[in-house]
Amino acid sequence: MYTLEAHLESFQEEEFKILNAIWKLNKKNLPQAQSAISFNFPHYSLHEKTHSDTIVRNIESYLGQRIKNLSPTDTWLILMSAHTHDLGMIVFSKTIERLWPGETFLEYLKDIATSSSLDNDLVVAANFIIQLTAEKSDVKDLVNVVLGIRRALILIISNHFRSTHHASSRQMIMREDPEFANMVSGLIMEKLPNRFTNTLANIAYSHGVEFYQVLDILENEADGIGSDKMHPRFIACLLRLGDLLDVDDKRFSSFNEKMIEPIPAISQQHKEKHASIQHLLISPRGIEITADCKSDEVYRIAREWFDWLEEEVEYQTKEWSQIAPGDFPGLPPMISKGKIKVLHNSVIVPDELMNLRFQISNKRIFEIIEGQALYEEAGLVFIRELVQNALDASKAQLWKMIQEGIYDELIKINPLFIPDPTKTISDQIKFPFHIPPQVYSAFEIELNISWSSPAKDELLVEVTDRGTGISKADLLRMTSEVGENKNAGLAERTLIKAMPKFLQPTGAFGIGLQSIFHVAASFTAKTKSEGEMEKEIVFRSARRGEYCRMSEYNGTRKRGTTITVNINKTLLSTLLPSRLPASVIESEDVFDKDYSVFFLPYLRHYLLEEFSNTHLLKINYFGNIIKPAAFSNTQNGTFYLDPKTAVHEKDISCFINKKYNYHELTVFEDILGSDIKLSFLPELITRNRRSEAYEYAPSGYLVRDIPVDETFLSHSKIKYCQILWNLHSSSSDKILNISRDKFIKVKREKIDREFLNNILPRAISVIIQCFINYAGETVDEHTTNEYFNILLTCDMCGGVQKSDFPGFLKGKEIPVKTAIYTDGSPLPFKRFFDEETFFKLHVVKSINPISRASIERLWESVRDTDADYHSGILLIVFKYFSPYLRVKGFVVDAFKVLEIDGYRIALTTYRKTPRNASLKISEKEKKVIFSVLPNSYRGTKRDYFRPYDPYAAVLAVEPEKLETFESIPNFTRYFIVSPFRNYDDFIRMATLIKEKETTDLLLLIRLIINEPLFNEIITPALIAYIQNHNPFEKNQTEQKIKEMYAQFIVDYVTFAPHSQIREANKGLT
């Protein structure tokens, strides 16, 4: 059989010989390290050289002759990863010593000690150690204590480190573990680039994570040695497969077992699992395994292991194009139907037994999901969950009936729906407005809040929908598969796939409903689903070990569900949040009654806030029908959108509505599937703040009409508008945390990036068309200002076009209090986008109050004395234009300080095409620049300076592209990295300079350079960065950089405010 080692040996080119040499060295030395694994894992199957060799053989068997298609680097990575992936199971004594005293580890022990799902031997071990560490112990037999401690320690330590050993393996390969690094110094990959170490480390890490994380962590292809290529994902997947396939007998050492007699029951079961293997075949054609288990426990372990294997093979097969090298021959790993057989005493067990799964402890999991452990403040969250479930059921039923053609005629006459006779009605529905209000009204959900009885001792919360109802199959999944996707069935998946995004249901079975048990021990559902009798179901908490009850009867309900929750009055005050809204506090006098007086006002506030955008919901609040604020502009429970304002393009549509004294634009897009409400801010152009006269809804996120507790994306491109972004994600369980009130961080970053780079530019395009169509030829000042904000946003998202300037802008000018031409004349809106030079005038010091008239007077004086300011635009309200200039790439091209009529003014010139690579400044400018900067060093991160002369020629650097939405720093092509890491560095340097007592600049520079403090802050890494990134002169000498930094520091301290210097000199007096 052709082997991987023989294949690596076959590459005789000099550039590849190093790979074979490193492999041979590690093959010789790594077994010594691997042998230490059994010290803390004597009861585990062997994870030393024999395990690694078996993985290699398994991979060789699977690849067969395809080994010859592997590149040298891939071959080397397979061999190395097989022998290094379990290094994290080496646990040094010092590692245990660091771990042991911590509170985290004590809590870990307590969790094990109280577990009902973990191996009993482990639970006993944890309790034993906790008992020993208690103040009083009943243990008297010293010999048994010593042996018990040893056994307990081995079980606890192995369990703790086994779950994270893949991460520890990565640390060891990366030499982040100091003990391991010292012991293997020079043995692993010292002669290869660091990225090889990183890749190998990440491959080791990937063998212990979920499959799709592998695709996120590792690349499909990367450069190998010389002209060679390597394929990290492919190697990681081979390692995972080979590891899972190490199921053959003789994986346990009888000598190791004697070290921890008796071995734990779970270890004995795994040993018997390996011994049960009757047939094993690994080949390029497929994988075959037969196991004959002699006990129920071994059968379950084997079944779980082979389910894991089958799942891994399924995932790899599905994603093979993203895993294998592009030219790799043959098929992905395959397991044909019936080729994995798990027998029970030589008998093929029924399918029901084949599908057995371990269940997490009901008590523990339901303690988490029923209350505060899952929700930051459980409170009234259960109402949100009830409404969300009702919405899902209603939308599913709505779509079923649309597919059946029941609403075809109503949809055809909908003025917002443009039918295509070549397609079915259901195939054409993409956005919410395609379905008319009459159809939505048939699926309205009612949330009823009242007292259960005249005694008012229980609060009744009842949610009624006309959705799909709860079928018997649904009920089984709801109670036995809590947390599983509620759409797991084939029929459900088919239905959902055909749905438009805004109707697709989401969530997981039962998790939301569990939040009800935070307020009540049980709740009732009366439900009717298609083809079944009406049912009454009493749900009880699994945490208490109680059972649900179902009864069937002939009722009058056509379809849908009513869920009823009764909450004891004594619990109401416990449902209040830790901080009440001001409006709630002001509604009652806490000294007049007890604290529970706030509950009903808070409940009403919660309903209005939480469901303000839920268009299918009617709230019956103690007999009064409440429609949240969003309904003021609706008809029959859905948006009212004027078809005369609509603009439609592929995958995106826009409507406009007049709201108070501004306009609200609603954009529907099918890229992610969302609707976006945008309000551009007309008052920003004349004020430096948002006026209270404009009643905007705050920017924010919704997921399927429910608010997400996240601050909205902050970016210069959206500074001129407020945005309410409602994502109709069918997989909100993948973008939201488990309590569905916050985004998963990595998912939020992804959707924010999609919004900025793709959705927003498309939205602005249709917004402009929509606004122009709606406005006509004559508009008021507010509307003109709104449209200017739209144009600014458009230009930041790709650029404005000639067609974007409608007739109503003709003759319209930017308010003179905001921006003017440098000659004082008004600036037409259209001409603003043609200009490439802008000025900012900032009064640094004045003898009189500043007014617009005084600014104009000062500006006239500037123009009279300096020809540089004769053409361009003066931005009077600079803060308004700052986001635009930043995104469009304007840079500071000049900076001057002038004294005029008792005023000290700073003039900054911004150009898109700068005339100067650096900024020339006089002593006067230095005083202004350095006088304000020290205050910005209160943090712990280096700041930056613009490229001021004379420092820029030596110290300026060209910023590398940063992985952020916006480039930093702003308004500059180059910048100078601050010599100070924080404010304390400035104070210490100021003190040091004062101590030198010399005015000779050259002498002072020489003295400073030799100071330890100077060399502490001007680090070798900083010097190297400047040498590599200075745009004017590469590879400048270290001495030259240090001398310029010394001059910079002296000037900085010299021109700093006196208060700063006094603080620096406190220690000298």
N, C-alpha and C positions, 0 to 999 in steps of 0.2 A: 504493500500500500504506500502510495506517495504521501510523504509527510510534510508538515509545515516547516519543520527544521531543515529537511532536505531542500525544500523550495527556497528558503532563505539562503542556504549555503550555495545554491546554484548561481546566485548573482555575484559575479566575479569583478564587476567594475569597482574601481577604487572608492567611488562615492558611496557604494552600498556595503562595502566590507565592514565599515564601522558599525552598521546595524547588527551584523552577525557577531562581531566582537563584543558589543555591549550585551547582546542576548546571552552569549556563552558565559560571560562574567557573572551576570545575574542568575543564570541557571545554576551556577556553581554556589553562589553565596546566599540567594534568597531562601532556600530550604532551611538554613540555620535560623533565619528570622521566623519563618512559618512554623517551625517546631515549637515556638513559644506560645502559639495560639492555644494549644491544648491545656496549658497551665490554668487558665481561667475558664476553659470550655471542655473539661474532660468528659462531660456527659453529652456532648454534641457529636454529631457525625464529624469525621475528620475533615479539617479545612487546611491541610498542609499540602505538601508536594503531590501526594497521590490524588487529591481532589483537583489540583491544577492540571496534572497530567491527564486526568479523565476528561476534563473540560476540553483540553486540546484534542484528545482522541474523538470526542463527540463532534466537535466542529469539523475535524478531518473526515469523519464518516459522513456527515451531512454534505460537505462540499465535494467529496470524491475527487475526480480528476479536475474539477474546477479550481482546485488549489493552484494549478498552473496559471490561472488567469489573475491571480492576486499580485498586486504590486509589492515591491520589497518592503515599503513602509507599512502597508496593511498587514503583511505577513508578520513583521516584527511586532506590530501593535497587538495582534492576536496572541502571540506567545507571551508578550510582556503583561498584557491585561489579565490573562488567565492566571498568572503567577503573582500578581500584585493586588487584585481586586479585593482580597480578604485581609490585607495587612492591617486594616482597622480593627481586627479582632485581637491584635496584640495590645494588651493593656499593661502598662508599666505601673509599678508600685506608687510612684510619685503622682501619676494620674489619679489613682484611687485616693491618695492622701488629699489631693486638692478637692476632689469631689465630696468626700465624706462629711466634712463639718457643715456643709451648706444647708440652708433651709429648704432649698429646692429638692435636694436628695431626700431629706426627711419627709417632705410631702409625697415624694415618689414612693417611699416605703409605705406610707399610710394608705396611699391609693391601692397598692398591691394588697396590703393587709385586709382591706375592706372589700376587695373585689370578689364577685361571685362568678366571674367568667374565666379567670386565669387558672392555670394549673395549680392544683391544691398544694403540691410541694413548694411552690413559689410563695403562696400565701402563708404557709406555715413558717417558711424562712423569714419572711418580712416581719411577721408577728414575733418571732423569736428575737430578732435583732431589736425591735422596738421595746420589747420587754427588758432586754439587757440594758438599754440606754435609759430606761426609766429610773427614777430616784430610788425606788424600792423594787427588788427582784426576789422572787420566790425560788429561783434556781439555786440548788445546793450542791449537786454532784459536779465537782470540778472537771472530771474527765469528760463527762457528757457535755459540759458547757464548752470546753475547748473544741471537741469534735463537732458539736452543734454550730459553734461560731464559724468554723472552717467551712462546713457544708453550706450554711446559710449564706456566707459571704460569696462563695462560688456561684450559687444560684442567683443571688441578687446582682452581682457584678456582671455575670454573663448576660442576664436578661437586659440589664441597662445598656450595655455597650453593643449587644447584638443588633438592636433596633437602629443604631446610628453608625454601624461599622462602615457603611459605604461612604459616609461623610468623613469618618476618621481615616479611611483608606486614602481619600483624596488629600487630606492634610499631610499624611505621611509621605505620599509620593511628592507632594509639593514642598516637603521638608519643613512644614510649619510646626511639626511636633519636635521640639528640640532634642529630646532623648533619642528618638529614632534617627533624626538627622545626624547626630554625632556618631551613631553606630554604623550607619551605612554611607558615611561620607565618601564620595568618589566612586561608589559602586554602581549607581543606577544609570544615569544618563548625562554625566558631566560634560561629555564632548558634543552633545547635541544642543540645538537652540532651545531656549526655555519653553517655546510653544509646544514642543514635543512632550515635555513634562506636564504642561497644562492639559494637553489633549489626553494623555494617559491617565492623569488624575481624574479628569471629567468622565472618562470611560468607566473607571472604577466606581465613581460616584453614581453613574447611571444604572448600575446593576441593582440598585436598591430603591429606585423611584418608580412612579407610575409611568407607563409606556410613553404617553404623549409628552412627558417632561423630557424624555430622551431627545425628541425632535427639537425641543426648545433649547436644550443645553448644548447639543452638538451639531456641527455642520455636516452637510452631506459630503462635501469634498474640500480638501485643503492641500496645499503644497507639501510634499514630503521631502525626502532627501534629494538634492540635486534637481533633476527634471521630473522626479517621481511625484505621484499623487497619493494622498491617503484619504480614507473615507471613515471618519470617526463614528458616524451613526451606524454604519454597517458593522464595524468591529464591535460596538456596544451591543448591538442586537445579536450578533453571533455569541458574544460572551453570555448574555442573558439566557439564550437558548441552551448553550452548552452547560451552563450552571444548573438550569432546571432539569436537564437530562441526566445529571449525575445521580441516578436513582438506583443503580445496581447494588448488589449485596456487598458486604465486607467494608462498609464505610465507617464502621465503629471499631475502635481499638479496645480489645479486651483488657489490655494493660491500663488504659485510661479509665475504664469503668471501675476497676479495683480502687482507683484513687478517690471515689465518691460513692461508695456503697451505702445503701442501694441507690442505683441511678434513678432519677425522677421518672415518674410514670410516663410523662410526655416523651422523654428521651427513649424509654423502652418501646413506646408505640412507634416512634420514628424508626427505631432499629428494626422492628418487625415489618414496618412498611417496606424498607429496603430488602429485607429477607423474602418478602412476598412476591418479588418480581420473578415471573415465570418466563417471560419472553421480552426481548428488547432488540429492536432493529432501528438503526439510524442510518439513513442513506439519502442520496440526492432525490430518490423517488418518493420518499416519505418517512414518517416516524410511526413505529408500531410498538405498543407496550401492553403487556398483560400482567396484571397483579392478582394474586389470590390471597385475600386477607382472612385471617383466622378469628378476628374479633370485630365487633361493631366499631370500637374506638379506632382500630387500625384502618378499617374500611373508610371511616369518615376522613381520617387524615390523608389517606391515599387519594380519595375522591377530590378533596380540596386541592391537593398538589397537582393532580392531572387536570383539574379545571383551570388552574392557574396556567399550566403549560398550554392547554388548548386556547385559552384567552390570549396568551402571548403570541402564539402562532397565528391566530386570527388577526390580531393587530398588525403583525409584521406583514402578513399577506396583503392586508388592506392598504398599507402604506409603503409597499415594496418599492415603488417608483421614487419615493422620497428617501429610501434607505440605501439600496444597492448602488454600486457604481453603474454609470450609464451603459457601459458595454459588458456588464457581467452576464454570462450566459445562464440558462436554466431558469428554474422556477424558485419562488420563495419557499420557505419551509411549509410542508403540507402534512396534515393528519386526515386521512380519509375516514369517512363515516364508519364507525364500528371498529377502528384500529386501536383505540384506547379502551381496554376492557378492564373493569375492576370487578373481580369476583368476590363473593362472600362464601367461604368454605366450598370452593369449586362450583358455586352456583351463580348464574347471572341473575342479579337482583332486579326487581321491577324498576321502571323508569322513575317512579316517585321516590324510591330510595336513592337512585343514581343522582337525583337533583338535591339531595340534602345539603344544607348550608349551615355553618355555625351561626348562631345568633348572638349578637352583642347583648350583654346583660340588660334586660328590659328595665330593671329598676334604675340602673345608672343612666342609660340613654334617655329615659323619659324624665328623670330628674333634671337633665340638662335642657331638653327641648320644651318642657312645659312652663318654664319661667325665666327667672333672672339670669340664669347661666347662659341662655341663648340670646335673650333680648336685654339690651342695656337697661331699659326700663320697661318691663313687661306691660304693666298698666293696662291700657286699652288696646294694645296691639291685636288682641284676638278679634276685635271688630274689623280691623283692616284685613285680617286673614279671612274672616268669613265673607266679607264683601269681595275680596279677590277670587276666592273659590267660586262664588256665585257668578262673577263676571266670566270666569273661564267656562263654566258650564253653560251660561247663556250664549256666549259667542260660538261655542261648539254647536249648540242646537240651531242657532241662527244660520250658521254655514251649511249645516245639513239640509236645512229647508231651502236655502238658496240653490244648493246643488240639485235638489229635487225639482227646481223650477217653480216653486210655489209663489215666489215673489217676482217672477220675471216681468209681469206687466207693470207692477209698481216701479220697478227699477228702470224700465224703458222710458217712462214718462218723467223720471227725475231729471230736472233741467241741468243738473251737474254731471249727469252720465251721458256720454256720447257713444251710442251703441255701434258695434262693428258687426254687420250681418254675417261675416265669415266665421265668427267665433261664438261660443256659448256665452251666456250672460256671466256665469260664474268665472269663466276664464278671463273676463275683462275687468273684474273688480280688483282694484289695486289699492285704493285709498278709502278712508272712512266716508267721504262725501259721495262716493258712488252708491251708497245705500241710502235710500230716502228716510226722512224722519219717521214716516208711518211704520216702516219695518222695525226701526229701533224701538219705537214705543211699545211694540208687542213683546219686547224682552226686558222691559224696565224692571229693575230690582228694587224691592222695598226694604228699607231698614227701619224697623219699628222699635222705638224706645218708650217704655211705659213702666208703671208699677204692676206687679203681678196680681195685686189684690188691693182693695180699699185700705187695708192696714198699712200699706206701703213698707212692708218688711222685706220685700225682695224686688230688685230691679230686673225687668224683663228686657232682654235684647233678642230681637228676632229678625232674621234675614230670610226673605222669600224671593226665589227666582223662578223663572219659567224655562230653565235650561234642560240639560240632558237627564237630570235625575241621577240617583245613585243605584246602579245595577248591582246584582249579586256579585258579579265579577269585580266591580269597582270596590265593593265593600270588603271582599277578601283581600284585595291589594292594599286598601286603606289601613287595614288592621294588621296585616302580616308583613307588609313591605313599606313601613314608614320611612320616608326619605327617598324612596325610589321614584323615578319619573312617572307621573300619572298617565303618561301617554305611551306606555311601554308596549301595548298590544299592537299587532300588525295592522288591524283595522284603524286604530286610533292614529298610528303613525302615517298611514296612507291618507286619512282625512286631513291631518294637520299639514302634511306636505303640500296639499292642494290649496290650503288656505292662504289668503293674503296675510302679510306679516302682522297687520294691526288686529287681526282676529285670533291669531294663534295663541292657544292657552299655554300656560307656563306653570312652574312650580313643581313640587314633589308631593307625593301622596302622604297626607296625614300630618306633615310637620307643622303647617299653619294651624290645623285643628288642635294640635296638642297644646297650643297656647291658651285654649279655653280652660284647661285644667288648672291654670294658675288662678282662676277666679271661681271655678265651680267643680265639684267632684264628678259631675256628669252633665251631659246635655242630650237633647233629643232632636232627631231629624225625621220629618215626615216627607217621603219622597216617592216619586213615580217616574220610572224610566220606561223607554219604549219596549213593548212586548212583555212587560212584567206587571204584577199586581202592585198596588200601592203598599208601601212599607212604613212601619214606624221602627226606628232604630234608636236604642238608648246606648250612647257611647260612654264608657267608663275608663278611667285612667289605668293604663297598664302598669304604672309605677306602683299602684296599690295591689297589683295582682288580681284585679277584678276583670270580669268578662263583659263584653258587649252583648246586647240582646236585640233580636230582630223578630218582628211579627208582621204578617201579611194580612191585608184586608181589602175588600172592594170599596174604594173611595171614589170621590168625585173629581179628584185632581187629574187634569189631562197629562201634565208632565211637570217636572221641576221639583224643587226642594224647599222646605221651610226648616230652618235650624233655630231652635229655641234654647236660650241660655238664661237661667235664673241665678241671680247673684245676691247673696245675703247682704242686707243693708250694712251690717257691721264690717263688711270688707271694703266698702266703697272708699273710705279715706285712705286705705292702703294702695289704691290704684292711682293716686295722684302722683305726678312727677316730683322730683326733688326740687325743681324750681317752677313755680307757677307763672304763666304769662301775666303781665301787668294788668291787662284788661280784666282778667279773672279776679285778681286780688282786689281791684277797685270796685268789683261788683258786690262784695259782701263785707260785713264787719266781723272779723274773726273773734272779737271779744263779745259779740252778741250771742254767738252760738259756738258749738264745737268745730273742730277743723273740717269735719265732713261737709260743712256748709258750702265749701268750695267745689264739691264734686260735680254737681249738676252744671254750674257755669263752665267748669273746665270741660265736661263732657260735650257740651254744645260747641265750645271753642274747638275742641279736637275734631269733631265731625266736620265743621266748616273748613278747617285747615287741611285735614287729611283728604277730604273728598271734593275739594273745590274744583277739580278737573275731571271728576268721574261722571261722565255724561249719561250713563244708563241708570243712575241711582236716584231714588226718591227717598227722602228721610222723613219719617213720621215721628216727630219728637213730642211726646206727650199730647198727641192729637193735633199738633200744628205741623203743617207740611213745610219743611225747610228745603229751599233750593240754594245750594252754595253760590258764591259770588259769580262763578263762571257761567251760571245759567241765565244771567241777565240778558244775554244776547243769543238765546237759543230758541228753537222750536221743537216741541215734542221730544225733549230729552237728548238732543244732539246739537252739534254746531249749527249755527245759521251762517251760511256762506253765500254771498251774492254771486250768482253765476256770471253777472255782467262784469265783474272785476277779475275774473279768472284768467290766468295764463298757464298753459299746459305745455310741457316739453316731455321728452322721454324720461320716465322715472321721477319726474318732479313737477309739482303744481304749486301755484301761489294765489292767494286771495288777500284782499285788503278790506279793512273795516275802520270806520271812524270811531275813535274812542276818546271821549272828552275833547281835549284840544290837541290831540295827536292821532296818529294812525297806527293800527296794529296789523302787521302782515303775518299771515299764517302760511307756512310752507309745508307741503307734504312731500316726503321723498321715499323712494323704494330702494335706496342704496343699502342703508342699514334697516330701514323701516321705521320711520318716526314722523311726528309732526313738530314743527318749530314755530313758536310765536316770537316775533321780533318787533320791538318798539325802538325806533331811532329817536334820539333825544334832542329835540330842537333847541332847548334852552342852553345846552352846553356851549353853543357857539357864542353866547353873550354872557354867560356866567361861568365861573370856575367851579361850580358845584351843581348838583342836581336839585332843582327847585321842588319844594314841597307841593307846589301847585299842580304838578304832574303826578297823577296817581298810577304809577307803574307797578305792576307785579314784579317782585324781585327776580333776578336771574336765578335759574335753578334747573335741576334735573327732575324728571319724572320717569318712572318705568311703569308703563301700562297704566297711566293716569294717577299713580300713587307717588307722592313726593319721596325723594331720596335725600337723606340727611347729609348732603355734601355741599360744600361751597363750590359755586360754578367756576369753570375754567377761567383763568385770568390770562389774557393775552392782548397785546396791542391791537390786533386785528378786530377785536370786538369791543373796544373801548367806547365806540360811538353808538352802542345799542344795548338794550337789555334783552335777554333771551330766556325763554322757557322751553326746554328741549324735552320732549316726551318720546321716549324710546319704546316702541312696541315689540320688544325683543321676545322671541319665543323661547329663549333660553336664559331668562333672567336668573335662574339658579346658577348660571355659569358666570354672570357678570356681577351679581350681587352676593353679599355674604349670606350666611345661612338664615339670618333674621330678616333679610331682604330690606334693610334700611340704609345700607352703605354699599358702595362699589368695592369689588376686589381690586386692589391697587393696580395690578398689571393690566386688568381689563379696562379700568378707567383710562389709563394712559393710552391704550390702543384706540378706544372710541373717541377720546379727545383729539388724538392725532388725525383720525379719519374725519372728524368734524372740520378741523381747520384746513386740512389739505385737500379735501374732496367735496364734502357736503356744503360748507360755507361758500366757496366760489360758485358752485352750481346754484345755490339758493340766491345769492346776490344777483346773478344774471337774470333770474325770473322776477326777482323783486323789482328791479329797475323797469322791466317791461310792464309789470303790474302797476307800479306807481305812476308811470307816464300815462298809461291807458286811463287810469282812474282820475288823475289830476286835471287833465284837459289843458287848456291854454292859459287859464288864469288861476293863480293860487295866492294865498296870503303869505305873510312873512314866516309864520311857523312852519308851514308846509315846505317853503323854500329851504329853510334851515334843516328840516328833516331830510330833504332830498340831498342836501350837501353832505350830510353825515353818511347817507347811503353811498354817495360817490366816493367819499374818502375810504369807506370800507371796501368798495369795489376795486379801487386803485391798489389797495393793499393786498387784495386777493388775486391780482393778475393784471390789472390795468383797466383804465376807462377807455371807451371807444367814442368816436365822434357821435354815434347814434345815441349815446347815453346822455346827451345834453339837449333836452327838449325845449320847445318854444317857451314854456313858462319861465325858463331861466334867463331869457333874453332881457338884457338891461338890469338884471338883478345883481346886487353887490353884497359882498361879505360885510356885515356890520362894522363900521369904522372903529368901534370900541374893541374890536377883535383883531383886525389886521388891515393894514393900508399899504399902498405903494410907498416907497421911500421918499417920494416927493410930496406925500401927504394926501394924495388923491385916493378915492375909493377903489377897491379891488373887485372886479367882476368875478363871479363864481367860476366861470369857465376858464378865465386866465390863470387862476391859481395853479392848475395842473400843468401849465406850461413853464412855470418858473423853476429855476434851479438854484436860486440864491435867496436865503432867508436870514433875517437878523433878529436877535433877541437883545433887548435893552433891560438891564437889571440895575436898579438903584441900590448900591452897596451902602451908601451913607448919605443922609440928607439933613438939611437944616430946617426944612418945612415939610408939612404933610404932602404926600404924593397924590397927585390927581392926574386925570387924563390930559388936562391942559398943560400941566407941567411936563408930562412925558413928551407931548408934541413939541413943546418949547425946547426941551433938551435935545430931541431928535433933530430939530432944525439947526441947532448949534453944531451938532455932530456933522451933519451934511455940509455945513458951511466950511468946516475945517478939514474934512477928509473926503477925497474923491472916491475912496473905496466904498462909500455908502450912498452913492448917487443912484444906483439901480438895484432893484430887488424888492423884497417884501419885508416890512417890519411886522413881526408877530407880537402884538400887544398882549394877548392872552396866550402865552407860549404853551402853557400846560395843555390847552385844548389841542394844539397841533402836534405835541410831542409824540404821541403814539404813531401818528402818520409818518412823521419824519424818521422815526426809528425804524419802522418796517421798510420804508422806501430807501434806506441806506444812506441818508444824509449824514455827513460827518462835520465835526467842528473844524473849520478851515482857518479861523483866525480868532484871536482873543485879545481885547484891548481894555485898558482901564483909563478913564479920563476924569479930570476934575473940571466941572463946569458950574459956575455960579453957586459954589458951595455944595454942590452935589458930587459924590463920587459914583460914577456909573461904570458898569462892566458891559462891554459889547461883545457878543458872540456871533460869529458868522457861520452859517450852515450851508454847505454845498453838496450836491450830489457828485459832482466831479471836482474834487478839491484841487486848489492850485498849489498847496503847500503840503509836503510830506510830514513836516513837523510844525509846531506852533512857536513862533518867536514871541518871547515875553520880556518885558523890561522889569526893573526892580519894582516898579509900581504894581505890575501884574502879579509878580511873585508874592507880594504882600497880601493881595486879595486872595490868590489861589491857596496859599499855605495857611492863611488865617482861618479858613473854614474847615480845612480837611482833618485836623487832628481829632475833631469830635466824632468822626466816622469810624474811629478805631476802638470802639467799645467791645467789639466781638473778638473772635479768635481766628479770623480768616484774613489773609492778606487782601488789601484793596488794590486799586490800580489808579494810575494817573494818565492823563492824555499825554501825547508825545511833545512835551515842552522842550524847547531848546534852553541851554546847550546839552541837556541830558539825553535827548532822544537819539542823537547820532550814535551813542554808545549803548544805551540801556533799552531803547524801544524794541518791542517784539511784535511779531505778526501773529495774531491769535489763531490757534488751530480751531477747526470746526468742532463745536461742542454738541453733545447729544442732548440738546434742549430745544424747546420751541423757538426761543429767541436768542440771538447772538449776544454775547456779553464780552466786552463792554459796549455801551451805546455810543453812537455818534462819533466813532473813531475807527480808522483802519488799523492803527497801531496803538500800543499803550505801554506804559512803564509799570512794571510790577513793583508794588510798594516794598521798601526795605523793612517795613514794620509788620510783624505778624499780628500785633494787637496794640492797644493803647499803652500797655505797660512797657513795651519796647520803646515807644516814643519817649516816655517819661525817663526811662533809664538812659537813653542816648542823650537827651537834653541835659541831664545831670552830669554825664560824663564830659560833654563838651564844656559845660560851665567850669568844671574842675581843671581843665587844661589852661585856663587863664591866658590865652593868646589870641591876638587878632590876625596873626599871619595865617592866611588861608592855606597856603601850601604846607606849612609846618603842621597845621591842625589836621589836614588830610592825612599826612604821614603818620601822625600820632594815633589817629582814630583807627586806621587800617590794622595796626598792630594790637588793638584791644581785643580780648577774648569775646566781649559782647558783640562787637562788630562781626567777627567771624562766626558767631553763633547765629546771627540773623541773616547774613549774606552767605548762604549755604553753597556748597559745591554744586548741588542740583540746580539752584537758581542761576548760578553762573553758567552752567552748561546749557540751560534752557535759553539764556540770552545769546550765547555763542551760536546756537543752532537756529535761532529764530529772528535774529536782528535783520531787518530788511535792508539796511544800508551797508553793513559790513559783517560777513560771516567770520566765525572763528577768531574773534577778538581775544586779546590776551586777558588772563585772569586779573593781572595787575591793573590794566586799563579799566576794566569793569569795576573793580573795587575802588579805584580812585574816583571814578565818576559817582558811584554810590555815596562815597564819603562826602563829596561836594554837595550832592543832593541832600544828604542828611543835615549838613551844616546849614544850608539855605533853609531847609524846612524848619529847623529849630530857630534860626534867626528871625524868620518872619511869622512864627507862630504867635498867637495872641499872648499878651502878658500874663493873663490868668493861667494859661497852660504852663508858661515858664515858671511862674511862681510855684505852681504845684510841683514842678520838676525840681525846684531848688529848696523845697521844704527841708530836705535832709541836710542841707549845707548850713543852715542858720542855727 
